Amino acid sequence: MSYEMIAILMFSAMLLMMLTGQRVFGVIGFVAVVASLALWGTGGQSMGFSAAMKLMKWYPLLTLPMFIFMGYVMSESRLADDLYRMFHVWFGPVPGGLAIGTILLMVLISAMNGLSVAGMAIGSTIALPELLRRRYDKLMVTGVIQAGSSLGILIPPSVVLVLYAMIARQPVGQLWLAGVVPGLMMAGMFVAYIWLRCRLNPALGPVLPPEELAAVPRSEKMRLLAAGLLPLGIFAAMMVPFVNGWTSLVESSVIGALVTVLAAVVKGRFTREVFETSTRATLAISCMFMWIILAALAFGAVFDGLGAVRAIKGLFVDRLELSPWTILIMMQLSYLIMGMFLDDTAMLVIVAPLYVPLVGALGFDLIWYGVLYTITCQVAYLTPPFGYNLFLMRAMAPPEITIGDIYRSIVPFVGVMVLALVMVMAFPEIALWLPETLYAK
């Protein structure tokens, strides 16, 4: 049997088994083990063991529980309450100002954790009720919260980029820096879209009444402005020592977790319930990620042993005579299609053993491709029928927001994300300038 046929058979078997509803890591690991035993006999069992040892020896994996814990402490202790109040006061006079403030809130939250779910939880419990009470258009506000929360997987410290770094064998620090400018660019595009829509149609995002703004004393405005320094302080406490080489990546993640806990303690919100909930959730999600990475590494080991990547590259480049850019665009389109049915980690572990080595063989930068993959994951979070953020919003939204409203609300924001994806593909310097500049020093 040819290498191409073996690869197609493995992927087909994996997708068929997923239709049974089994867990992703179980399906991928099972196909990897069966394929290794069928191809190499009893000696193939060592491939899974070697993948497990590679996972346990990867020191940066310790950052995962730290950043997950940070996100849950911030969410459970409601550290973002003062932040939203700050944007409420300072952006109230601007058309769509509270929606713009929600996007900026999500940017700050993203700098404090590496997950989308924390931003979604905070946005749904703090921003959504207030925006609806202020008569903001419900389609506008649900789209804003879903799109804004997706920034958490692109702006560092991104957990998704840590997973990609493990599978692609790329430095996490460079990937994080590569996500900064595209993440801020996308947030700026969201803000521009909201402001323009609300300027053309003020009923979508009415400004706050002047008498309400006048009722807030200047001292209160300045106090709330100081609240915005909290996430910047946490981000600086993590990234400044790391970028300057004073601490390792893992040590910086521990600093970030400690500073977040300290902030919750100072505000009197770090209770026993917060600690227990955050710890339990951190353990559950960390174990899930470890199983997924282990399955992906075992699956990738079979592909490495087959030489399937070289065979598939030969199929695309030599036989079909496709250009490297055509192949790359086809990969991104396949991610967008898979994102309608799978989450980000499932997409990564399914196709990474094939796509990541193929991207490198075609001569593209793997740091840059990690940003492209992450932006595509953001789109996948919002695309029906099985977008992750769509279901989270349905679970957290009030009854007057229907599933139809949620689906319609994300259409313009998905368009903005796709535009950002095209810009980063056309101009790789958007992602590569910051890591190249800092690491050159």
Secondary structure, DSSP 8 states (H G I E B T S, - for coil): --HHHHHHHHHHHHHHHHTTT--HHHHHHHHHHHHHHHHHGGGGHHHHHHHHHHHHT-GGGGHHHHHHHHHHHHHHTTTTHHHHHHHHHHSTTSTTHHHHHHHHHHHHHHTT-S-HHHHHHHIIIIIHHHHHHTT--HHHHHHHHHHHHGGGGTSSS-HHHHHHHHHHT--HHHHHHHHHHHHHHHHHHHHHHHHHHHHH-GGGS----HHHHHTS-HHHHHHHHHHTHHHHHHHHHHHHHHHTTSS-HHHHHHHHHHHHHHHHHHTT---HHHHHHHHHHHHHHHHHHHHHHHHHHHHHHHHHHHTHHHHHHIIIIIIS---HHHHHHHHHHHHHHHTTTS-HHHHHHHHHHHHHHHHHHTT--HHHHHHHHHHHHHHHHH-SSS-HHHHHHHHHS-TTS-HHHHHHHTHHHHHHHHHHHHHHHH-THHHHHHHHHHHH-
